[in-house]
Amino acid sequence: MTVLDYAFLSTITEKADGTVIYADRCSISEDKLAKMGITFKKIPRDISRL
């Protein structure tokens, strides 16, 4: 399970405008992410098989 938190952000060495990060959970507020130019997307792990 991956968590988008400040510890994880410190490991990213290259950032661009409009960075998208996929993780299971996010512990950073949407306001803070917006100020940093980061979009959080939840990893879709619970997709049912057809």
Protein Blocks (a to p, Z undefined) as FASTA:
>chain_A
ZZddfklmmmpmbdcehiacddfbdcbdfklmmmnopacddddfkbccZZ
